[in-house]
Every structure is written in C-alpha cells, then in structure tokens.
Amino acid sequence: MIHFMQIRQSLRRLSGGAAKPHWGEPPKHRWQPFLPDRHYYGEHATYNGFVLLLRGLRPRIERICSATFKTATDIVSVLYRPIARSILKHNPDIRYQLVALTAFFCTTRAITLHYGKLYQGIVDLRNLLQLGVADDLNEHGFWNSAKEDKDERIKYFEKEQNRLNKLWENSFKRALFTQKFEDLCKDVIPTADEVNTGVLPPVSWRFNMIPYGKDNEDAVVFDTAAHDMPLRSMALNFTYNNLSGDWGDYIDRQDNKSALLRPSRQMFTDIYIPGTK
C-alpha cells in the first residue's frame, strides 16, 4: 500500500505538481530579457533588442571612455604640473597665491575690457557711418513712398511758384519806374557765387521702386536650374505651425496669421521674431 502511494505521488510530480494551467507567464517569470510578456508576442517592451545590444557593448564603451578620460587627464597633468611648480616656487605662501590669483583675474578683466571697448567703438563707428549714409539718402528722398514723393514735389512747386511770382512783381514794378528792360531781367541773371541747381528731375529714385515679390517678373533674375528642380519639388514648404505654407510678406505687410491668432502669435510660430514697426 505504501509503495502504491509513492507511485501515485511520483506520477503526480511528473504531471506538473502544484503548477496550475494558466494563460501567459507568472509574475516571477514575466520581466526577463528573453521571456515573452503576458500580452505581447514581439520583443520585450523594456528589454528590447537595442537595449540588449547596448548591454553587450557596455564593457567596450566603458573601456573607451576610461581610456579617453585617462589620456585627457595625463595631458592636462603634463601641462598643469610645470605651471603649478612655477607658481609654488614664486608664491610659496597661501597669501602670495591669493594675491597672484587676484592679480590674474584683474589682469584678465582689464584686457577683456580694453579689447571689448575697442571692438564696441568700431561697432559704434560703423553704425554711425551707416546712419550718416541713411540720413543722406533721406535728404534726397530715397526712403519716401510714391505719395510722399508727390507731396514733396507739390510743396516744392508751390514754393517756387510763390518765389517767382514775387520776383516778377518786384522786377516789373522796378522796370515800370525806371523804364529799363535791364532792370526787368536783373533778378534772373545768376551771379558767380550762386550754384546752378538746375531743374528738378522728373524721376527720383526711391527704395520702393526696387522690384520685389515672388510674382514680380522683374525681381526674378535667374530661373531655378534644371538639376535643382527635383530637390525644389521635394522641399518641405510647410511646418507644424504653418501647415498651409503661407509665410506672408514682411515688406508688403502681409500677415499670414488670422485675427484670432495674432494676439498669441508666439504660440503659433516656429521662430518668433518681434515686429520692428
């Protein structure tokens, strides 16, 4: 009877013992590199193939990093030790070392300020020269719009008309009094010290007369080369915040944002550049 019970227990052990049929894997076998997850049949979500590859390469990476660090440390020590020995030789006491360190920082600061002021002076001089050129162009009406140029011409015409009418009246009165034709033409004869400015040119060249715009034929100097056309067609003309591809036109003041997006423009732009006007 005892022998029969032992056979039954051994058969029970061969059949699996306390293991119960179940779906998936038990928790203690679940999160291992090569055991499947409970719900997934692909690679492991945590220990995927790339992670296992990095684990395999970890010893080599550590050796490379340690060798690089040791080489850099040796190079720095070779450069640092002579300087440290020289400093300790001339400044044996900690007080001398503090004075030398303070002198080093003060000297570095003085050199930085000197060359910084020199460079800033060059930049300011360049800006002043550019401002002078822009001011000269402004005196000639280079920055005026078409309407401003027309208004300036009308104002100049009225001023010259009033001056010539007054000159004619004075010359005519003087000629009537003296009964001489020379007195009538006396005021219109130029003297040697007067500068002959001539007649106002009919066309004044202005900045807004320069051809501009992607649809302007005069602004397109060269067509796109044939070997660049495939690249141009594959180029992305939109971004995440500008799916329509409408970039607007800053010079023509064409905004690509609607009235609802303009108050929060910084939330819907890839690169935010503040307006200058």
C-alpha positions in Angstrom: 0.0 0.0 0.0 2.8 2.4 0.9 4.6 1.5 -2.4 1.4 2.3 -4.4 1.1 5.7 -2.7 4.7 6.5 -3.6 4.0 5.7 -7.2 0.9 7.9 -7.2 3.0 10.8 -5.7 5.7 10.3 -8.3 3.2 10.3 -11.1 1.7 13.5 -9.7 5.1 15.1 -9.7 5.7 14.1 -13.3 2.4 15.7 -14.3 3.4 19.1 -13.0 2.8 19.0 -9.3 1.4 22.3 -7.9 1.6 24.1 -11.3 -1.8 25.1 -12.5 -2.8 25.7 -16.1 -2.9 29.4 -16.9 -2.7 31.9 -19.7 0.6 33.9 -20.1 3.5 33.8 -17.8 3.6 34.0 -14.0 4.8 37.3 -12.5 8.1 35.9 -11.3 9.0 34.9 -14.9 7.4 37.8 -16.6 10.0 40.6 -16.9 13.0 38.7 -18.2 15.0 39.6 -21.3 14.1 36.6 -23.4 10.7 35.5 -21.9 7.5 36.8 -23.5 5.3 39.3 -21.8 1.8 38.5 -20.7 0.1 40.2 -23.5 2.8 40.7 -26.2 4.4 38.3 -28.6 7.1 40.6 -30.1 10.3 41.8 -28.5 10.1 42.9 -24.8 8.9 46.4 -24.2 11.7 47.1 -21.6 14.5 44.8 -22.7 14.2 45.2 -26.4 16.9 44.3 -28.9 18.6 47.8 -28.8 18.8 47.7 -25.0 20.4 44.2 -25.2 22.8 45.5 -27.8 23.8 48.3 -25.6 24.3 45.9 -22.7 26.6 43.9 -24.9 28.6 46.9 -25.9 28.7 48.4 -22.4 32.1 46.9 -21.5 33.7 48.2 -24.7 32.1 51.7 -24.2 33.4 51.8 -20.6 36.9 50.9 -21.7 36.9 53.6 -24.4 35.5 56.2 -22.0 38.0 55.3 -19.3 40.9 55.3 -21.7 39.8 58.7 -23.1 39.5 60.1 -19.6 42.9 58.8 -18.6 44.5 60.2 -21.7 42.9 63.6 -21.2 43.9 63.6 -17.5 47.5 62.8 -18.4 47.7 65.6 -21.0 46.3 68.1 -18.6 48.6 67.0 -15.8 51.6 67.3 -18.2 50.6 70.9 -18.9 49.5 71.8 -15.4 52.4 70.4 -13.3 55.1 72.8 -14.6 52.8 75.8 -14.2 51.9 74.6 -10.6 55.6 74.1 -9.7 56.4 77.6 -11.0 53.6 79.2 -9.1 54.5 77.4 -5.9 58.2 78.3 -6.4 57.4 82.0 -6.7 54.5 82.1 -4.3 55.2 79.6 -1.5 52.8 81.0 0.9 49.0 80.9 0.6 48.8 84.7 0.9 51.1 85.1 -2.1 49.0 82.6 -4.0 45.8 84.6 -3.3 47.5 87.8 -4.4 48.7 86.1 -7.6 45.2 84.7 -8.2 43.6 88.2 -7.7 46.2 89.8 -10.0 45.4 87.2 -12.7 41.7 87.8 -12.6 42.2 91.6 -12.5 44.6 91.5 -15.5 42.2 89.2 -17.4 39.3 91.6 -16.7 41.4 94.6 -17.7 42.4 93.0 -21.0 38.8 91.9 -21.7 37.5 95.5 -21.0 40.2 97.1 -23.2 39.5 94.9 -26.3 35.8 95.0 -25.6 35.7 98.8 -25.6 37.9 98.8 -28.7 35.5 96.5 -30.6 32.4 98.3 -29.3 33.9 101.6 -30.6 34.5 100.0 -34.0 30.8 98.8 -34.0 29.5 102.2 -32.9 31.6 103.9 -35.6 30.2 101.5 -38.3 26.7 102.2 -37.1 27.2 105.9 -37.2 28.6 105.7 -40.7 25.6 103.7 -41.8 23.3 106.2 -40.1 25.0 109.0 -41.9 24.5 107.3 -45.3 20.9 106.6 -44.4 20.4 110.3 -43.4 22.0 111.5 -46.7 19.6 109.2 -48.6 16.7 110.6 -46.5 17.6 114.1 -47.6 17.4 113.1 -51.2 14.0 111.4 -50.6 15.3 107.8 -51.1 13.0 106.4 -48.4 9.9 108.3 -49.4 6.9 106.5 -50.8 5.2 107.4 -54.0 2.6 109.6 -52.2 5.3 111.3 -50.1 7.4 112.0 -53.2 4.3 113.5 -54.9 3.6 115.7 -51.9 7.2 116.9 -51.8 7.1 117.8 -55.4 3.8 119.7 -55.0 5.2 121.6 -52.0 8.4 122.4 -53.9 6.3 123.6 -56.9 4.1 125.9 -54.7 7.2 127.3 -53.0 9.0 128.0 -56.3 5.8 129.4 -57.8 5.4 131.9 -55.0 9.0 132.9 -55.1 8.9 133.5 -58.9 5.6 135.4 -58.7 7.0 137.7 -56.0 10.3 138.1 -58.0 8.3 139.0 -61.1 6.2 141.6 -59.3 9.2 143.3 -57.8 11.1 143.3 -61.1 8.1 144.6 -63.0 7.5 147.4 -60.6 11.1 148.4 -60.8 11.1 148.3 -64.6 8.0 150.4 -64.8 9.6 153.0 -62.5 12.9 153.1 -64.4 11.6 152.3 -67.9 14.5 150.0 -68.5 14.5 146.4 -69.7 17.7 145.6 -67.9 16.0 146.2 -64.5 13.3 143.7 -65.5 15.9 140.9 -66.2 18.2 141.9 -63.3 16.9 139.4 -60.8 17.0 136.4 -63.1 20.6 136.8 -64.2 22.7 134.4 -62.0 25.8 135.7 -60.2 29.1 134.0 -59.9 28.6 132.9 -56.3 25.2 131.2 -57.0 25.1 127.5 -57.6 23.0 126.4 -60.5 20.9 123.6 -59.2 19.1 123.1 -62.5 15.6 121.7 -62.9 14.1 119.1 -60.5 14.5 115.7 -62.2 11.2 114.2 -63.3 12.0 110.8 -61.7 13.6 110.4 -58.2 15.0 107.0 -57.4 13.4 105.6 -54.3 13.8 102.4 -52.3 10.3 101.2 -53.0 11.0 101.4 -56.7 13.3 98.3 -56.4 11.4 95.3 -57.9 10.3 92.9 -55.2 8.0 89.9 -54.9 7.9 86.3 -55.8 5.3 87.0 -58.6 7.2 90.0 -60.0 8.9 89.2 -63.3 11.5 92.0 -62.8 12.5 90.5 -59.4 13.4 87.1 -60.8 16.9 87.3 -62.2 17.7 83.7 -62.7 15.4 80.7 -63.1 15.8 77.6 -61.0 18.4 75.3 -62.5 17.2 72.0 -64.1 19.3 69.9 -61.7 17.7 71.7 -58.7 14.1 71.2 -59.7 13.7 67.7 -58.2 15.1 69.0 -54.9 12.9 72.0 -55.0 9.8 69.9 -55.6 10.7 67.6 -52.6 11.5 70.5 -50.3 9.1 71.0 -47.3 7.3 74.3 -47.8 5.4 73.9 -44.5 6.0 73.3 -40.8 3.9 72.1 -37.9 2.7 75.6 -37.1 2.3 76.6 -40.7 0.6 73.8 -42.5 -0.8 76.0 -45.2 2.7 77.1 -46.4 1.6 80.7 -46.3 4.6 82.6 -45.0 3.2 86.1 -45.5 5.3 89.1 -46.8 7.0 91.3 -44.3 7.9 94.1 -46.7 4.4 94.3 -48.2 3.0 93.9 -44.7 1.0 90.8 -45.5 0.4 88.8 -42.3 0.0 85.0 -42.5 -1.8 84.9 -39.2 -5.5 85.4 -38.8 -7.0 87.9 -36.4 -7.7 85.2 -33.9 -4.0 84.0 -33.8 -2.4 87.4 -33.8 -2.7 88.2 -30.1 -1.0 84.9 -29.3 1.4 84.8 -32.2 4.3 83.4 -30.1 2.2 80.2 -29.6 1.8 79.5 -33.3 5.2 80.3 -34.8 8.3 78.2 -35.2 10.7 81.1 -34.9 9.3 84.2 -33.2 10.9 87.5 -34.4 9.3 90.6 -32.9 8.0 93.3 -35.2 10.1 96.4 -35.8 7.2 98.7 -36.7 
